[in-house]
Amino acid sequence: MPASHRTSLVWFRRDLRLADHVALARAAAASERVVCAFVLDPPLLRGGEIGAPLVAFFFDALAELRANLRARGSDLALLEGDFLTELAALAERTNATALYFNRDYEPAALERDARVSEGLRARGLGVEASLDHVYYGAEEIRKADGAPYTVFTPYKRRWLERLENDPRLPAASFAAVERKLAPRDAIGTTRDVPEPEAYGHARSEAYPRGGERRANELLATFLAERGGAYATARNLPALEGTSHLSPHLRAGTIGVRTCVAAVLEARRGARGTRATGFETWLAELIWRDFYQQIFANFPHVAREPFVAEAKRLRWRDDDEGFRAWCEGRTGYPIVDAAMTQLNVTGWMHNRLRMIVASFLTKDLLIDYRRGEAYFARRLADHDAAANNGGWQWSASTGTDAAPYFRVFNPVLQSEKFDPDGAFIKRMLPALARLPAKAVHAPWTLAPLEAEALEFRLGRDYPAPIVDHAAARVRALAAFAPVLGKQASKT
């Protein structure tokens, strides 16, 4: 079939890879020559909505993407400024007649993409948007009556049913495009990949590093060495039990179809608990699709609770409590260790995300949106849909179908998931000399034992800023009348 376009642009955004890239594959199939482009957005980069870990990760990924393209005689057209203006100018400079990109369900991205698409079509360019960031689109997994799912378990069941008849293989984009990449001189000179400091962000060696090669290494290592134990190990923050692929899925340095195909292959040869481990990780990928379709079908969740009744919740204005939570000085070691991990590394273990979110919204009765925004600035894997979904689940304002609302007991959670205190002691050296039992609740340490250990509460580690038992009663009084549910004893 002859190519429809002599030259096409592929607009990279949250898909910074050459393999398993749907828009790239479609552009290659329809074009004689393909120009790859990325547009830096200064207002977003400097605006305070995202932070250094995410910016550094994206810039790592951009640098590797450019290196991969240059190794093949091409280049990444790295632009900066207004999206429509920059892409239109690039199309004119390269004589491109079409733009290909992958869809994004975030509200601001939908507005951006609509404006760019309309503007380029008005200039005579063809525009095609592809499904890439999720396995199944927001309109593809529906109830029998056509309505979107709002509860995960039936959504997961339907997702798996569709998988049986409609598996999505990784897109063969790399092979399709390799010989069609526009030569570097045809693209012209574009700007260098910037450093995070150029936009007010400090890089740290503790942050996750981006790039397609690293993503594929992590996937292979996880499935070979840890995936079979994932069902249990994923809840223990002291272990390396997770895939650490969340920043890569966020930036698109690996495709979700690649991940699903790999875990299905690993499960095929597994038995017993190992098979359960792979199935549990697959379920996490389905959760990702679920929250993306919630964002697409119910865009109000970006601004307000999913559950309408939850708008009546009376949150507390507690700036000091919020600062203590942010800085990891609540006096509850599992909470403070988790927040230290976040602040230092740009990542937090998933079990810990639930614990700290419950503490902020239930123990302190602080609006989940403040925590959601803080995570957005601190996480290398910040994904608006997943972050919002997780926070609303923890705050009992989201899609959770349980007939009760959860109030996590931070001490019980700590004892259950970090039983010997290994994670806490790693993150909080001031507690390293405490015995395992006391490390979860340092205020319970007997005076003589504290004296022998030369440990003083309030000097070496903060006293609790709130009594959990009293806070639980307060949360019950705030949530039960609004949601019509009672609190769990988690």
C-alpha positions in Angstrom: 0.0 0.0 0.0 1.5 3.4 -0.9 2.2 5.9 1.9 -0.5 8.5 2.5 2.0 11.1 3.6 5.5 12.0 2.4 6.4 13.3 5.9 4.5 13.0 9.2 5.2 14.3 12.7 4.9 12.1 15.8 4.3 14.2 18.9 5.7 12.4 21.9 4.3 13.3 25.3 3.9 10.5 28.0 5.2 7.8 25.6 9.0 8.4 25.6 10.1 5.2 23.8 10.5 3.7 20.3 9.2 0.2 21.0 5.5 -0.6 21.5 4.4 2.9 20.5 1.1 2.9 18.6 1.2 6.4 17.2 4.8 5.8 15.9 3.7 2.5 14.3 0.7 4.2 12.6 2.8 7.1 11.3 5.4 4.7 9.9 2.7 2.7 8.1 1.2 5.8 6.5 4.3 7.9 5.8 7.5 7.8 3.8 9.3 9.8 6.4 8.7 10.3 10.2 9.9 13.3 12.3 9.8 12.7 16.1 9.0 15.8 18.3 8.5 16.8 21.9 7.3 20.2 23.2 8.5 21.5 26.5 5.8 23.4 28.5 7.5 26.1 30.6 4.3 27.0 32.6 3.9 23.4 33.6 7.6 22.9 34.4 7.8 26.0 36.5 4.2 26.1 37.9 4.5 24.1 41.0 2.0 21.4 40.1 4.8 18.9 39.4 8.2 18.5 41.1 11.8 17.7 40.7 11.5 13.8 40.7 9.1 13.8 37.7 10.9 16.5 35.8 14.3 14.8 36.2 12.8 11.4 35.2 11.3 12.9 32.0 14.5 14.7 31.1 16.4 11.4 31.5 14.0 9.7 29.2 14.2 12.6 26.7 17.9 12.4 26.6 17.9 8.6 26.0 15.2 8.9 23.4 17.2 11.5 21.5 20.4 9.4 21.8 18.5 6.4 20.3 17.2 8.5 17.4 20.6 10.0 16.8 22.2 6.6 16.8 19.9 5.9 13.8 20.8 9.0 11.9 17.7 11.0 13.0 17.0 13.3 15.9 14.3 14.3 18.4 12.9 17.8 17.5 12.9 19.2 21.0 10.7 22.3 21.0 9.6 24.8 23.7 6.6 27.0 24.0 3.1 27.0 22.7 2.2 23.6 21.4 0.2 24.6 18.4 2.7 27.3 17.3 5.7 25.0 17.7 4.2 22.0 16.0 2.9 24.1 13.1 6.3 25.7 12.6 8.0 22.2 12.6 5.4 20.9 10.1 6.1 23.8 7.8 9.9 23.4 8.2 9.8 19.7 7.4 7.0 19.8 4.9 4.9 17.4 7.1 1.3 16.9 6.2 0.1 14.9 9.2 0.5 14.7 13.0 0.2 11.5 15.0 0.0 11.3 18.8 -1.3 9.1 21.6 -4.3 10.1 23.6 -4.1 11.4 27.2 -7.2 11.4 29.4 -6.2 14.2 31.8 -8.6 17.2 31.5 -5.9 19.7 30.7 -4.4 17.4 28.1 -7.7 16.9 26.4 -8.1 20.6 26.1 -4.6 21.0 24.7 -5.0 18.2 22.2 -8.3 19.5 21.0 -6.8 23.0 20.4 -3.7 21.6 18.6 -5.8 19.2 16.5 -8.2 21.9 15.4 -5.4 24.3 14.7 -3.4 21.9 12.6 -6.4 20.7 10.6 -7.2 24.3 9.8 -3.7 24.5 8.3 -4.4 21.5 6.1 -2.7 18.8 8.2 -4.2 15.4 8.9 -4.4 14.5 12.6 -4.7 11.1 14.2 -4.9 10.2 17.9 -4.2 6.6 19.0 -4.9 4.6 22.1 -1.6 3.8 23.7 -1.3 4.8 27.4 -3.8 2.2 28.5 -4.5 -1.3 27.5 -8.2 -0.8 26.9 -9.7 2.6 26.3 -12.2 4.3 28.6 -15.0 3.5 26.2 -14.1 -0.2 25.7 -14.8 -1.8 29.1 -18.5 -1.1 29.8 -21.4 -2.6 31.6 -24.2 -4.4 29.6 -26.2 -1.2 29.5 -23.2 0.8 28.1 -22.5 2.7 31.4 -18.9 2.9 32.7 -17.9 0.8 35.6 -17.5 2.6 39.0 -16.4 -0.5 41.0 -13.1 -2.2 40.4 -14.0 -5.9 40.9 -16.6 -6.2 38.1 -14.5 -3.9 35.9 -11.6 -6.3 36.4 -13.8 -9.3 35.6 -14.9 -7.7 32.4 -11.4 -6.6 31.5 -10.1 -10.2 31.9 -13.0 -11.5 29.8 -12.2 -9.2 27.0 -8.5 -10.2 27.2 -9.5 -13.7 26.3 -10.8 -12.6 22.9 -9.1 -9.3 22.3 -5.4 -9.3 23.5 -3.5 -6.3 22.5 0.0 -7.3 21.3 2.8 -4.8 21.6 2.9 -2.4 18.7 5.8 -3.3 16.2 6.7 0.4 16.1 10.5 0.1 16.3 10.8 -2.2 13.3 8.2 -0.2 11.3 9.8 3.2 11.8 13.6 2.4 11.9 14.1 2.9 8.2 11.6 5.8 7.9 13.1 8.2 10.4 13.8 11.6 9.0 17.6 12.3 8.7 19.0 14.7 11.3 19.7 17.5 8.8 16.1 17.4 7.6 14.9 18.2 11.1 17.4 21.0 11.7 18.8 22.3 14.9 16.6 22.1 18.0 17.4 22.8 21.6 19.4 20.6 24.0 17.7 18.5 26.6 17.6 20.8 29.6 18.6 20.1 33.2 15.9 20.3 35.8 17.6 23.3 37.4 16.7 25.3 34.3 13.1 25.2 35.6 13.8 25.5 39.3 14.1 21.8 40.2 17.1 20.2 41.9 18.2 16.8 40.6 19.1 14.1 43.1 20.9 10.8 42.7 18.2 9.3 45.0 15.5 9.9 42.4 14.5 7.1 40.0 16.2 7.3 36.6 14.3 7.3 33.4 14.8 5.7 30.0 13.6 2.9 27.8 16.6 0.6 28.4 16.2 0.9 32.2 12.5 0.1 32.0 13.0 -3.1 30.1 15.7 -4.2 32.5 13.4 -3.6 35.5 10.6 -5.6 33.9 12.9 -8.5 33.1 14.4 -8.6 36.5 11.1 -8.3 38.3 9.4 -11.1 36.4 12.5 -13.4 36.7 13.3 -12.7 40.4 10.4 -11.2 42.3 7.2 -11.4 40.3 6.2 -14.9 41.6 6.3 -13.6 45.2 4.6 -10.3 44.4 1.3 -11.2 46.1 2.8 -11.2 49.5 6.1 -9.2 49.1 4.4 -6.2 47.6 3.0 -5.2 51.1 6.3 -5.3 52.9 8.2 -2.0 52.4 11.5 -3.4 53.8 11.7 -5.8 50.9 12.4 -5.2 47.2 9.1 -6.7 46.4 7.7 -4.4 43.7 8.5 -3.8 40.1 9.5 -0.1 40.4 8.0 0.4 37.0 5.4 3.0 37.9 7.6 6.0 36.9 8.3 4.2 33.6 4.6 3.6 32.9 3.9 7.2 33.8 6.5 8.6 31.4 5.8 5.8 28.8 9.4 4.5 28.7 7.7 1.1 28.6 4.4 0.2 27.0 1.5 -1.3 29.0 1.0 -3.9 26.2 4.6 -5.0 26.7 4.0 -5.4 30.4 0.8 -7.4 30.0 2.3 -9.7 27.4 5.4 -10.3 29.6 3.4 -11.1 32.7 1.0 -13.4 30.8 4.0 -15.3 29.5 5.5 -15.5 33.0 2.2 -16.8 34.4 1.8 -19.4 31.7 4.7 -21.4 33.1 4.0 -20.7 36.8 2.1 -22.8 39.4 0.7 -22.1 42.8 1.8 -19.1 44.7 4.1 -18.0 41.8 1.1 -17.9 39.5 -0.8 -15.9 42.1 2.1 -13.4 42.2 1.9 -12.7 38.5 -1.9 -12.5 38.6 -1.7 -10.0 41.4 0.7 -7.8 39.4 -1.6 -8.1 36.3 -4.4 -6.8 38.6 -2.3 -3.8 39.4 -2.1 -3.0 35.7 -5.8 -3.4 35.5 -6.2 -0.9 38.4 -4.2 1.5 36.3 -6.7 1.2 33.4 -9.6 1.5 35.9 -8.5 4.8 37.3 -7.7 6.1 33.8 -11.3 5.3 32.7 -12.7 6.9 35.9 -10.8 10.1 35.0 -12.1 10.0 31.4 -15.7 9.2 32.2 -16.0 11.3 35.4 -13.8 14.3 34.9 -15.2 16.0 37.9 -13.0 13.8 40.1 -10.0 16.0 39.2 -11.6 18.8 41.3 -14.0 17.2 43.7 -15.0 13.9 45.3 -16.3 11.1 43.2 -19.1 10.5 45.7 -21.4 13.4 45.7 -22.3 13.1 49.4 -18.6 13.5 50.3 -18.8 17.2 49.2 -20.4 17.8 52.6 -17.4 16.5 54.6 -16.1 19.2 56.9 -12.3 19.1 56.7 -10.1 20.7 59.3 -7.8 23.7 58.6 -4.7 22.4 60.3 -1.6 23.9 58.7 0.7 22.8 61.4 -0.6 19.2 61.2 -0.2 19.3 57.5 3.4 20.5 57.7 4.2 17.8 60.3 2.8 15.2 57.9 4.7 16.6 54.9 8.0 16.7 56.8 7.6 13.3 58.5 7.3 14.4 62.1 3.9 13.2 63.1 5.3 11.0 65.9 4.0 7.8 64.2 7.1 6.0 62.8 5.5 4.2 59.9 4.0 7.5 58.6 7.2 9.5 59.2 9.4 6.8 57.6 7.1 6.7 54.5 7.1 10.5 54.1 10.9 10.5 54.5 11.1 7.9 51.7 8.9 10.1 49.5 10.8 13.3 50.3 14.2 11.8 49.8 13.7 9.3 46.9 10.7 10.7 44.9 8.9 7.4 45.4 6.8 5.7 48.0 5.8 2.1 48.5 2.1 1.5 47.7 1.1 0.1 51.1 2.7 3.2 52.7 0.7 5.5 50.3 -2.5 4.1 51.8 -1.3 4.4 55.3 -0.1 8.0 55.1 -3.2 9.0 53.1 -5.5 7.5 55.7 -3.5 9.3 58.5 -3.9 12.7 56.8 -7.6 12.3 55.9 -8.8 10.3 58.9 -6.5 11.0 61.9 -5.9 14.7 61.0 -9.2 15.2 59.0 -7.3 17.2 56.4 -8.7 17.5 52.9 -7.4 14.7 50.6 -6.7 17.3 47.9 -3.9 18.8 49.9 -2.2 15.4 50.1 -2.9 14.7 46.5 -1.2 17.9 45.5 1.8 17.2 47.7 2.3 13.8 46.1 2.0 15.4 42.7 5.0 17.6 43.5 7.1 14.8 45.2 6.5 11.6 43.1 8.5 10.6 40.1 5.6 8.4 39.1 2.9 11.1 39.6 0.0 10.1 37.3 -3.1 12.4 37.9 -5.6 9.5 37.5 -3.8 7.0 39.7 -2.9 9.6 42.3 -6.4 11.0 42.5 -7.9 7.5 42.5 -5.6 6.3 45.3 -6.2 9.4 47.4 -10.0 9.3 47.0 -10.0 5.6 47.9 -8.1 6.3 51.1 -10.3 9.3 51.9 -13.5 7.3 51.4 -14.6 9.8 48.8 -13.9 7.7 45.8 -15.0 4.5 44.0 -14.6 2.1 46.9 -17.8 -0.1 47.2 -17.1 -1.3 50.7 -20.0 -0.9 53.1 -17.7 0.9 55.6 -15.0 3.5 55.5 -11.5 2.7 56.4 -9.5 4.2 59.2 -6.1 2.6 59.2 -4.5 2.2 62.6 -0.9 3.3 61.9 0.6 1.2 64.7 -1.3 -2.0 63.7 -0.3 -1.4 60.0 3.3 -0.9 61.1 3.4 -4.1 63.1 1.8 -6.1 60.4 3.8 -4.9 57.4 7.1 -4.0 58.9 7.1 -6.4 61.9 10.8 -6.1 62.9 10.9 -2.3 62.1 13.5 -2.8 59.4 12.0 -0.2 57.1 11.4 2.3 59.9 14.9 2.0 61.2 16.4 2.4 57.7 14.4 5.6 57.1 14.5 7.0 60.7 18.0 6.4 62.2 16.9 8.0 65.5 14.8 4.9 66.1 17.5 2.4 65.1 18.4 1.5 68.7 14.8 0.8 69.8 13.6 -2.8 70.2 11.2 -4.1 67.6 8.1 -3.7 69.7 8.8 -0.1 70.7 9.8 1.0 67.2 6.2 1.1 66.1 5.1 3.2 69.0 8.1 4.9 70.8 5.8 6.5 73.4 5.2 3.1 74.9 8.9 2.6 75.8 9.2 2.2 79.6 11.1 5.1 81.2 13.9 2.9 82.5 14.4 1.3 79.1 14.3 4.6 77.4 17.0 5.9 79.8 19.2 2.9 79.2 18.9 3.4 75.5 19.6 7.2 75.9 16.3 7.9 74.0 14.1 10.7 74.9 10.7 11.3 73.2 10.4 14.8 72.1 14.1 15.2 71.8 15.2 12.3 69.6 11.9 11.7 68.0 8.6 13.7 68.1 5.7 12.8 70.4 2.5 11.9 68.5 0.7 14.9 67.2 -2.6 13.2 67.7 -4.0 10.3 69.7 -5.2 7.7 67.2 -8.0 6.4 69.3 -9.5 9.9 69.8 -8.9 10.7 66.1 -10.8 7.6 65.1 -13.8 8.7 67.1 -13.5 12.2 65.6 -13.4 10.7 62.1 -16.4 8.5 62.8 -18.3 11.6 63.8 -17.3 13.4 60.7 -17.7 10.6 58.1 -20.5 8.4 59.3 -23.4 10.9 59.0 -22.2 12.0 55.6 -21.4 8.7 54.0 -23.9 6.5 55.9 -21.2 4.0 56.8 -19.3 3.0 59.9 -15.6 2.8 60.3 -13.6 -0.3 59.9 -11.1 -1.6 62.4 -8.2 -1.8 60.0 
